[in-house]
Amino acid sequence: DVQMTQSPSYLSASVGDSVTISCRASESVVNYLNWFQQHPGKAPRLLIYAASSLQSGVPSRFRGSGSGTDFTLTISSLQLEDFATYYCQQSYFTPRTFGQGTKVEIK
Amino acid sequence: QVQLQQSGPGLVKPSETLSLTCSVSGGSISSFYWSWIRQSPGKGLEWIGYIYSSGSTNYNPSLQSRVSMSVDTSKNQFSLNLRSVIAADTAVYYCARGGLGVVVTASDAFDLWGQGTMVTVSS
């Protein structure tokens, strides 16, 4: 299986900060990389698909970039509702696999 | 808007079959891929497999021997069966739209999710 490794696993930040989450694939997934946000007790929410395409209704402060094995999710000007856990997921290989998650906490 | 509503038992005995159904409302099940994904503290998010509206399937090899999925286009719903369950199958199970490998649109990429069903495997 393709391993997806996110860093950091935990991130402490303040409202208004800009944060970056990294995701590395164990082999190239081209640009078939999606990002999700999950709040406790809720289903994941699609933020970014195909590495850099913003899902409808998602604020423009979320930006995805990268290709091959290295990807990033940047959240500019963190808002209260952005404190959550973020997951990357590759769709190029079967089985589809997810990263272990990055929890963004309030400082 | 399109919504997914899950149904099925929250408790399943070891060695029995876990069965869940996902009903699609507000839109057609046709011409989309539909997946099942589970989440447990120990294994994180794990893709179980997908079924296309035509009935073709693609399963996670780690579960392939125990999984089957079906679709009923007349009822606008799809289902998951996981046989011979063990304690390690305890998880929150989600249905979702998407699962296609070559993601071109959001609907290929898990853009809609059910509410989740906590399934506990225990006698």
Interface residues (C-beta under 8 A of the other chain):
Chain A: Y32 N34 F36 A43 P44 R45 L46 Y49 A50 S53 Q55 S56 Y87 Q89 S91 Y92 F93 T94 P95 R96 T97 F98 Q100 G101
Chain B: S35 G44 L45 E46 W47 N58 N60 P61 S62 Y94 A96 G99 L100 G101 V102 V103 V104 T105 A106 D108 A109 F110 D111 W113 G114 Q115 G116
